[in-house]
Amino acid sequence: QVQLVEAGGRLVQAGGSLRLSCAASGPTYSIAGMGWFRQAPGKEREFVASIGWISGNTYTGASVEDRFTVSRDVAKNTVYLQMNSLNPDDTAVYYCASRATLYYGGRQIGDFDSWGQGTQVTVSS
């Protein structure tokens, strides 16, 4: 199974930017798609963005589509999440996920096979 390690979460002021990264290891040849989810205290895990590993097609959640951008570096087995114009509602643990079979833009938790441990993003007002 693919192992995922997120990095880049920290405290940032409202209006600021942050870039998260997620490095994959293990059988990375099997990756078909990678995504980002987030979970705020007391809330359900929410889809943020995802990307087809070969196609590069991106999918973004409605609540962040004007501010967040997902990208990947296949050579480095790494996916990124560029977050701009952050606001306190973006405060959450951000999780990276991967899918090992054909990926067509699924946005459900069950569409992904492997998960990272998460990285905390806190946006202060």
N, C-alpha and C positions, 0 to 999 in steps of 0.2 A: 504494500500500500504506500502511496505517496505521503511523504512527511512535509509539513508546511510550517514555516516559521515567519511570523509577522514582525515588523519593526517599524519604528517611526512615530508611534503614538506619544503624545506629551500634552502638557498644558499649553494652550494658546489663547490669545485674546480674540474676542469677537471681531470679525472682519479680516482676520488673518488667514494664512494658508498653511497647509501641511501636506507632506507626501508620505504615504505609507508604502511599504514594500513587503512582499511575501516571497520568500525563496522556497522552491520545491526541491526535494531530494528523493532518492529512491528510484522507482521505475517511472521516471519522468517521461519516457517515450510513450507512455499510455495516456498522458494528459490530452483531453479533448477540449476542455474549457476550464476557466478559472473565474472565481467570483469573489465579491466582497459582500458581507452582511454586517449588520450592526445590531447591538442589543443595549438599550438603555435600561436603567433600573426600573423594575416593575413592568416592563414592556416585553412584547414578543420580539423574537429575532426578525429583523427586517432586511429584505433584499436591497442592496445599494447599487451594485454594478457588476457586470461580468463581461467576459471576452472569449471568443472562440480562439483556441490556441493556434490553429493553423490559419483560419480565415482572417483573424483579426477583427471580426465583426464585434461590435460592442453593444451592450444593452445597459440601460441606466434607469434606475428607479425614478419615479415622477417627482419625488420630494427633493431630489438632488440633481436632476438632469441639467440644470443650467449652471451648476457650480462644481460638480465632480466629474473627473475624467479618468477612465480606466485605460491602462496600456500594458503591454508586456514586452519582455525581452526574451525571446525564445532561447537564444544562445546562453543566457544566464539562468534560465528556468525561473524567472522572476516576473511577478505581476505587480503593478503599481496602482495606487489610487491617489490622484492629485485632487486635493480638496481646497477650494477657494471660497472666499466670502463666508467663512465659518460663523455659525451662530450657536448660542447655548443649546439649541435643540439638537445639534449634531453631537452633543456629548454622549458617548456610548463606548462600549467595547466593540472594536472592529475585528471581525473574523475573516480570514481567508479560507476559501474552499476550492476544491478541485473535483473535476469529473473525469472518469476514465473511459467513458464510452462516447458515442456520438453526441455532440452538444449543439442544440439548436436554439439556445437562448432561454432555457428554463430558468425560472426565478424562484422556485420553491426550494426549501431546505432539502427535501428529498431528491432533488435533481443533482445533488453533489455527494461525492463519496468520502472525501477526506477533508478534515478540518484542522486549522491551526488552533493555537491556544488563545489567541486574541491579543490585541494591544489596546490600551486605554487611550482614548482621546477625550480631553476635557477642554471645553471652550468656556472661558470666563466672560462675563458681561462687563 
